[in-house]
């Protein structure tokens, strides 16, 4: 603290000296300017008064002369003019200094005027005073010339005052210039001294800090004549030594941690590719190298270039910007040792704790056998559905004919058995139709008949189809549409099938007195249509498999588990995507996002 106080005191004294010199020079200049302005103002005011009074005296004298030269001089007007003339003279004498130093003044003008008046009053002929009386003319000329001389003297005084003001202004400007030069010299000398004493060592410390920041702890520290900087340099050296020791201690641990991480990444069963922020391959584990059949090192290449899939670069840039892929990407077909392999992949951003994306991870999974099994299963289901549909349809028709020709009492055991058989046969027919339709969608055999479709009408018609069932269970079925929505290019019967399936599930899993809402809203270039209930909800562990075929979730199960899988296929065939959001015990919301 004492060392800091010394440095602070030196800086304060140096800056204070500059400020003091500057303030002294400024104060001197201000005082001189104020004094000069005061004196010059008084002189100019006095001379302007002299000019004004001289002008009035000459005008009044001219008026008197006109009265004197008239045939019948007006004695009253002459007396009043004479009185006014004496008043003007008294004003001039009052503002005139006792020792003016001038050859002619208002006191002299008063004496000349009195002699002129006495000569005029003593003149026997007042009608032609100036032409016949030589003495009166001389006194008038003396008075007039004196007033003119006083007028010139006042003008000369004003000119002298202006000249003196310019000279004093130049003097003050010179003094202020000298003060400014002195401040500049003192400031330059002080700045040079401070730069030499503190600047160079501080720059050396900054360069040492840059080297330490780059991991080079063997730095040369400066020696300064300032005790304060020497103390700072010593402590800086202690810090560098501590960092050097800390680095030496942690290098082995860091290498060990990297080796452990490398071992973990290499032991993962799936292929793993690490990608940096610029989209270049940074690391891949042995599984990925075997899956892709890479014998040479392709690190540093772009993802799309390395995999020969340019579309992957667009997907990667979307992920690196923090976005997500709207739909599951298609499988990658890779030829390895003359054999075609199918790989699924996912792209996930790698984020810092402050949501700063550092890169991405691509996970590869070999699904060749799985896809072959799915293809065989799909073909089997399609063929079995075709083979079963014909005999079951015949059996159903025959059974219907049999029911028409048999007559049992409505409450008899036989009638119950016939109803049970009829329900099971209808259920079997529905299962076969679902299997057939699902196989057609998966194999790309199902085609859409697109036409303009009103979203409002789509929801209202779905509401009317399930209104009776909702009333029987005392469930509120509502339609909510946010704003006017554009018309969709869609296959309306297929979308009706999706809504029917979702509403049927919602009614089965919502208790009496519950609520179901059909909603639609615009989101960017998509329309979101959802079916939301406040029923039992879906367990978190089951939500990931809910759209898989032959999977049933929830406590109330029924059917073959193809309804939601078929809905997802229909939505994807429309170029959209389907999802679910559910909290156990609080309800479920199924939604589909369709492109406008």
Secondary structure in CASP SS format (residue, H / E / C, confidence):
PFRMAT SS
TARGET T0000
AUTHOR 0000-0000-0000
METHOD secondary structure of the structure
MODEL  1
X C 1.00
X H 1.00
X H 1.00
X H 1.00
X H 1.00
X H 1.00
X H 1.00
X H 1.00
X H 1.00
X H 1.00
X H 1.00
X H 1.00
X H 1.00
X H 1.00
X H 1.00
X H 1.00
X H 1.00
X H 1.00
X H 1.00
X H 1.00
X H 1.00
X H 1.00
X H 1.00
X H 1.00
X H 1.00
X H 1.00
X H 1.00
X H 1.00
X H 1.00
X H 1.00
X H 1.00
X H 1.00
X H 1.00
X H 1.00
X H 1.00
X H 1.00
X H 1.00
X H 1.00
X H 1.00
X H 1.00
X H 1.00
X H 1.00
X H 1.00
X H 1.00
X H 1.00
X H 1.00
X H 1.00
X H 1.00
X H 1.00
X H 1.00
X H 1.00
X H 1.00
X H 1.00
X H 1.00
X H 1.00
X H 1.00
X H 1.00
X H 1.00
X H 1.00
X H 1.00
X H 1.00
X H 1.00
X H 1.00
X H 1.00
X H 1.00
X H 1.00
X H 1.00
X H 1.00
X H 1.00
X C 1.00
X C 1.00
X C 1.00
X C 1.00
X C 1.00
X H 1.00
X H 1.00
X H 1.00
X H 1.00
X H 1.00
X H 1.00
X H 1.00
X H 1.00
X H 1.00
X H 1.00
X H 1.00
X H 1.00
X H 1.00
X H 1.00
X H 1.00
X H 1.00
X H 1.00
X H 1.00
X H 1.00
X H 1.00
X H 1.00
X C 1.00
X C 1.00
X C 1.00
X C 1.00
X C 1.00
X C 1.00
X C 1.00
X C 1.00
X C 1.00
X C 1.00
X H 1.00
X H 1.00
X H 1.00
X H 1.00
X H 1.00
X H 1.00
X H 1.00
X H 1.00
X H 1.00
X H 1.00
X H 1.00
X H 1.00
X H 1.00
X H 1.00
X H 1.00
X H 1.00
X H 1.00
X C 1.00
X C 1.00
X C 1.00
X C 1.00
X C 1.00
X C 1.00
X H 1.00
X H 1.00
X H 1.00
X H 1.00
X C 1.00
X H 1.00
X H 1.00
X H 1.00
X H 1.00
X H 1.00
X H 1.00
X H 1.00
X H 1.00
X H 1.00
X H 1.00
X H 1.00
X H 1.00
X H 1.00
X H 1.00
X H 1.00
X H 1.00
X H 1.00
X H 1.00
X H 1.00
X H 1.00
X H 1.00
X H 1.00
X H 1.00
X H 1.00
X H 1.00
X H 1.00
X H 1.00
X H 1.00
X H 1.00
X H 1.00
X H 1.00
X H 1.00
X H 1.00
X H 1.00
X H 1.00
X H 1.00
X H 1.00
X H 1.00
X H 1.00
X H 1.00
X H 1.00
X H 1.00
X H 1.00
X H 1.00
X H 1.00
X H 1.00
X H 1.00
X H 1.00
X H 1.00
X H 1.00
X H 1.00
X H 1.00
X H 1.00
X H 1.00
X H 1.00
X H 1.00
X H 1.00
X H 1.00
X H 1.00
X H 1.00
X H 1.00
X H 1.00
X H 1.00
X H 1.00
X H 1.00
X H 1.00
X H 1.00
X H 1.00
X H 1.00
X H 1.00
X H 1.00
X H 1.00
X H 1.00
X H 1.00
X H 1.00
X H 1.00
X H 1.00
X H 1.00
X H 1.00
X H 1.00
X C 1.00
X C 1.00
X C 1.00
X C 1.00
X C 1.00
X C 1.00
X C 1.00
X C 1.00
X C 1.00
X C 1.00
X C 1.00
X C 1.00
X C 1.00
X H 1.00
X H 1.00
X H 1.00
X H 1.00
X H 1.00
X H 1.00
X H 1.00
X H 1.00
X H 1.00
X H 1.00
X H 1.00
X H 1.00
X H 1.00
X H 1.00
X H 1.00
X H 1.00
X H 1.00
X H 1.00
X H 1.00
X H 1.00
X H 1.00
X H 1.00
X H 1.00
X H 1.00
X H 1.00
X H 1.00
X H 1.00
X H 1.00
X H 1.00
X H 1.00
X H 1.00
X H 1.00
X H 1.00
X H 1.00
X H 1.00
X H 1.00
X H 1.00
X H 1.00
X H 1.00
X H 1.00
X H 1.00
X C 1.00
X C 1.00
X C 1.00
X E 1.00
X E 1.00
X E 1.00
X E 1.00
X E 1.00
X E 1.00
X C 1.00
X C 1.00
X C 1.00
X E 1.00
X E 1.00
X E 1.00
X E 1.00
X E 1.00
X C 1.00
X H 1.00
X H 1.00
X H 1.00
X H 1.00
X H 1.00
X H 1.00
X H 1.00
X C 1.00
X C 1.00
X C 1.00
X C 1.00
X C 1.00
X C 1.00
X C 1.00
X C 1.00
X C 1.00
X E 1.00
X H 1.00
X H 1.00
X H 1.00
X H 1.00
X H 1.00
X C 1.00
X C 1.00
X C 1.00
X H 1.00
X H 1.00
X H 1.00
X H 1.00
X H 1.00
X H 1.00
X H 1.00
X H 1.00
X H 1.00
X H 1.00
X C 1.00
X C 1.00
X C 1.00
X C 1.00
X C 1.00
X C 1.00
X C 1.00
X C 1.00
X C 1.00
X C 1.00
X C 1.00
X E 1.00
X E 1.00
X E 1.00
X E 1.00
X E 1.00
X C 1.00
X C 1.00
X E 1.00
X E 1.00
X E 1.00
X E 1.00
X E 1.00
X E 1.00
X E 1.00
X E 1.00
X E 1.00
X E 1.00
X E 1.00
X E 1.00
X E 1.00
X C 1.00
X C 1.00
X C 1.00
X C 1.00
X C 1.00
X E 1.00
X E 1.00
X E 1.00
X E 1.00
X E 1.00
X E 1.00
X E 1.00
X E 1.00
X E 1.00
X E 1.00
X C 1.00
X H 1.00
X H 1.00
X H 1.00
X H 1.00
X H 1.00
X H 1.00
X H 1.00
X H 1.00
X H 1.00
X H 1.00
X H 1.00
X H 1.00
X H 1.00
X H 1.00
X H 1.00
X H 1.00
X H 1.00
X H 1.00
X H 1.00
X H 1.00
X H 1.00
X H 1.00
X H 1.00
X H 1.00
X H 1.00
X H 1.00
X H 1.00
X H 1.00
X H 1.00
X H 1.00
X H 1.00
X H 1.00
X H 1.00
X H 1.00
X H 1.00
X H 1.00
X H 1.00
X H 1.00
X C 1.00
X C 1.00
X C 1.00
X C 1.00
X C 1.00
X C 1.00
X C 1.00
X H 1.00
X H 1.00
X H 1.00
X H 1.00
X H 1.00
X H 1.00
X H 1.00
X H 1.00
X H 1.00
X H 1.00
X H 1.00
X H 1.00
X H 1.00
X H 1.00
X H 1.00
X H 1.00
X H 1.00
X H 1.00
X H 1.00
X H 1.00
X H 1.00
X H 1.00
X H 1.00
X H 1.00
X H 1.00
X H 1.00
X H 1.00
X H 1.00
X H 1.00
X H 1.00
X C 1.00
X C 1.00
X C 1.00
X C 1.00
X C 1.00
X C 1.00
X C 1.00
X C 1.00
X E 1.00
X E 1.00
X E 1.00
X C 1.00
X H 1.00
X H 1.00
X H 1.00
X H 1.00
X H 1.00
X H 1.00
X H 1.00
X H 1.00
X H 1.00
X H 1.00
X H 1.00
X H 1.00
X H 1.00
X H 1.00
X H 1.00
X H 1.00
X H 1.00
X H 1.00
X C 1.00
X C 1.00
X C 1.00
X E 1.00
X E 1.00
X E 1.00
X E 1.00
X E 1.00
X E 1.00
X C 1.00
X C 1.00
X C 1.00
X C 1.00
X C 1.00
X C 1.00
X E 1.00
X E 1.00
X E 1.00
X C 1.00
X H 1.00
X H 1.00
X H 1.00
X H 1.00
X H 1.00
X H 1.00
X H 1.00
X H 1.00
X H 1.00
X H 1.00
X H 1.00
X H 1.00
X H 1.00
X H 1.00
X H 1.00
X H 1.00
X H 1.00
X C 1.00
X C 1.00
X C 1.00
X C 1.00
X C 1.00
X C 1.00
X E 1.00
X E 1.00
X E 1.00
X E 1.00
X E 1.00
X E 1.00
X E 1.00
X E 1.00
X E 1.00
X C 1.00
X C 1.00
X E 1.00
X E 1.00
X E 1.00
X E 1.00
X E 1.00
X E 1.00
X E 1.00
X E 1.00
X C 1.00
X C 1.00
X C 1.00
X C 1.00
X C 1.00
X C 1.00
X H 1.00
X H 1.00
X H 1.00
X H 1.00
X C 1.00
X C 1.00
X C 1.00
X C 1.00
X C 1.00
X C 1.00
X C 1.00
X C 1.00
X C 1.00
X C 1.00
X C 1.00
X C 1.00
X C 1.00
X C 1.00
X C 1.00
X C 1.00
X C 1.00
X C 1.00
X C 1.00
X H 1.00
X H 1.00
X H 1.00
X H 1.00
X H 1.00
X H 1.00
X H 1.00
X H 1.00
X H 1.00
X H 1.00
X H 1.00
X C 1.00
X C 1.00
X C 1.00
X E 1.00
X E 1.00
X E 1.00
X E 1.00
X E 1.00
X E 1.00
X E 1.00
X C 1.00
X C 1.00
X C 1.00
X E 1.00
X E 1.00
X E 1.00
X E 1.00
X E 1.00
X E 1.00
X E 1.00
X E 1.00
X E 1.00
X C 1.00
END
